[in-house]
Amino acid sequence: MSATDLATAALAGKMGHAMTPPSDAAPGGAKFASAWDQYVAHTPGAAGRWPGDEWGDASLWQAWFARLFVPAGVERWTRAIEVGQGSGKYTELVLRAGTATVLALDVSAAFQAVCKKRLADAVAAGRLLLRPIDERDPDALARAAGEAGWTGQVDAVFSIDTLVHLTTTQIAALLLSATRVLRVGGWFLGTFADATSRSGQEKLIGDVDRVMRAGGDPTTGCFHWTSPQVIRALAERCGYAVEICDLDPAHHRDGHFALRFADAAAAAAAMALRRPC
Ligand SMILES: C[S@@+](CC[C@H](N)C(=O)[O-])C[C@H]1O[C@@H](n2cnc3c(N)ncnc32)[C@H](O)[C@@H]1O
């Protein structure tokens, strides 16, 4: 079963009930963080497994790691930032592959607590820094890197199985924010929900009733769909050279991208299009 089939099955089982909104819920509140916290609360631990390990299996995680991370020189990274680390299965692969320090950002306090426990040795050794971010902050990535003193010095930003849940606008915010974080030549690796793939379309259409009935609320089972063409166009506009942007050949449903930050002037021009409010 694929990563997302497993995720869907887990979510159908664990998250089929209506979720209680956070106590400070308000229009624009951090609803998605609350949804992920509740996912953790409703995912019972099993021996040797952590919430989120139900998404795929070790062979798929390894296949994605081999395709995206190894060609990006993961064993030589010094500083890397992960967006949406969950319980940290890709974090662990990066930590094991070399000597990088990883700054892991997530909107879910519960997932950060689980990751802290799973990778306690790396936390104790100062190789894993866990920081919560606000889903409403368009500059969360740059802000966190700045607080770490890493602005412009990061070898790679990576986000696996997280951007599938974000809108194209949220992905654009991360692409832009990462240009303030990465060194020139640094990598942005990610996976995204590809509406051009046959099995992507099957999930998209299969989820229509559930997503429509959720009234557009962010839920952990909700994907936001885009395409390799959209990701490529946005990445190039933001100053990246596109090394990979296609359908994952192992999984045949989600998209993969591997981008290199190449053009600071293009990034600045794209950033200048923003209208802060
Ligand atoms: C499907 S899980 C993937 C976790 C992990 N990367 C993995 O593959 O196991 C999505 C993760 O993204 C986090 N997340 C959701 N929206 C986010 C956002 N806007 N910024 C950062 N993390 C986010 C969730 O809390 C959750 O930990």
The ligand as an ORCA input file, in Angstrom:
! r2SCAN-3c Opt
* xyz 0 1
  C       1.697     14.296      6.769
  S       2.699     14.977      8.027
  C       4.332     14.620      7.415
  C       5.326     14.567      8.520
  C       6.730     14.060      8.114
  N       7.354     14.950      7.145
  C       6.636     12.659      7.589
  O       6.819     12.457      6.380
  O       6.363     11.772      8.397
  C       2.570     16.733      7.795
  C       3.321     17.523      8.856
  O       3.334     18.900      8.466
  C       2.987     19.710      9.568
  N       2.450     20.941      8.991
  C       1.236     21.185      8.494
  N       1.148     22.430      8.004
  C       2.357     22.990      8.187
  C       2.902     24.269      7.889
  N       2.185     25.237      7.307
  N       4.170     24.504      8.216
  C       4.911     23.547      8.824
  N       4.446     22.316      9.139
  C       3.180     22.050      8.818
  C       2.034     18.852     10.370
  O       1.929     19.271     11.715
  C       2.692     17.487     10.239
  O       3.691     17.297     11.193
*
